[in-house]
Amino acid sequence: MDARTLDVREARVDAAEDRFFTNRANMDMVDRVISIVALVFGAVCVCALLAHVLFV
């Protein structure tokens, strides 16, 4: 392989890494939102189950 081919490959790898870390930051935010929604949903389910056991 010549130097130009290696430079092109290195540039592609760098671009892929940049996209990966940008997507990773976006996914961290999405994961945080999903975790909060799941936690709230779980708390509502537990409260509903507890109310059903205590009052029915």
Secondary structure as GFF3:
##gff-version 3
##sequence-region A 1 56
A	DSSP	alpha_helix	3	55	.	.	.	ID=ss1
###
